[in-house]
Amino acid sequence: MNRTIIAGIGKYIPEKVVTNHELTKIMDTSDEWIHERTGIQTRHYAKRFEETTSILGVKAAEIAIERAGIQKSDIDFIIFATLSPDYFFPGCGVLVQRMLGLKEIGALDIRNQCSGFVYGLSVADQFIKTGMYKNILLIGAEVHSFALDFSTRGRSVSVIFGDGAGAVILQPSPSENRGILSTHLHSDGEGAELLSMPNPGFHAGVHNKEWEPRVDENNPYTNLFINKDLVEREDIYPYMDGQTVFKKAVVKMPEAIQEALATNGYQQNDINLLITHQANLRISQYIQQKLNLKEDQMFNNIQHYGNTTAASIPIALCEAWEQGKIKEGDLVCLAAFGSGFTWGSAIMKW
């Protein structure tokens, strides 16, 4: 059976750099407060009214396609992972298909937030191994900056996130010495609302008993998706219980990493490079310590880009490769944890 390899990889980071100091002008925070808790120094924001999630994804994809040495017409399937699509529907996959001028190939959108790229990698791996597709374009892209609460009320969330995109071209390889060895996916919905953006949505109190929507008595079919109540309550922004997410992440990501290693007969010291979802530098440092990994076995870039959710792993993977930190034959492990909660890992021979 064929193995799935990354034949080409690319990233796109918007030009606009936003420092911690700039955020202090619009909310009660400080560079020290942000850096101490997250490790973040800067993040990048897309150009408003010019750059969308799918546009960022296409720019990363074009680099990956060129590096893979294929033509756009060779792509036979698209997978797009994001929590910030251009539209509520349709998803970004078809927008990429249109912008790249591709044939009428399939396009799949994945909504697994921070673990979206790992989930996408697992799905693509199954398609490649079974011979269904030969050139899969997998994109992780986010534009968070258009929908965050840039006030003191929202500072604990808004200072963390940035915009960006990463993409890979996945192909089959007959070599046993290269490619994805295994992927491992998990979820636990018990804490679903602890890292969420529940509104606008259609739950209308089903999952959150504190929700009391205003309904027009003259119209029993009032639109519960868009209404004044949401705006007045400022209930349209992301919510995160940071401490709970942190505690869960530092348990579940190491478990998933250990699962990947054990499945393939490896130990921690066999890892050449571990790239975790760039949620918080303190989480990555905790995982490094917990697994007793050396400094050169980890790669972090959240300091420069913030948390780019589904884009964070492909951006970091691309940057590590560009810097020569990943060489042919290296054992590379990816791990992510995020909203849902969902988490997972992937291990590969580069």
Secondary structure, DSSP 8 states (H G I E B T S, - for coil): --EEEEEEEEEE--SEEEEHHHHTTTSS--HHHHHHHH---EEEE--TTT--HHHHHHHHHHHHHHHHT--GGG--EEEEE-SS-SSSSS-HHHHHHHHHT--S-EEEEE--GGGHHHHHHHHHHHHHHTTS-S-EEEEEEE--TTSS--SGGGHHHHTTB--EEEEEEEEEE--TTSEEEEEEEEE-GGGGGGEE---SSS-TTSS-TT------TT-TT--SSS-HHHHHTT-SS-EE-HHHHHHHHHHHHHHHHHHHHHHTT--GGG-SEEEE--S-HHHHHHHHHHTT--GGGB---HHHH-B-GGGHHHHHHHHHHHTT---TT-EEEEEEEETTTEEEEEEEE-
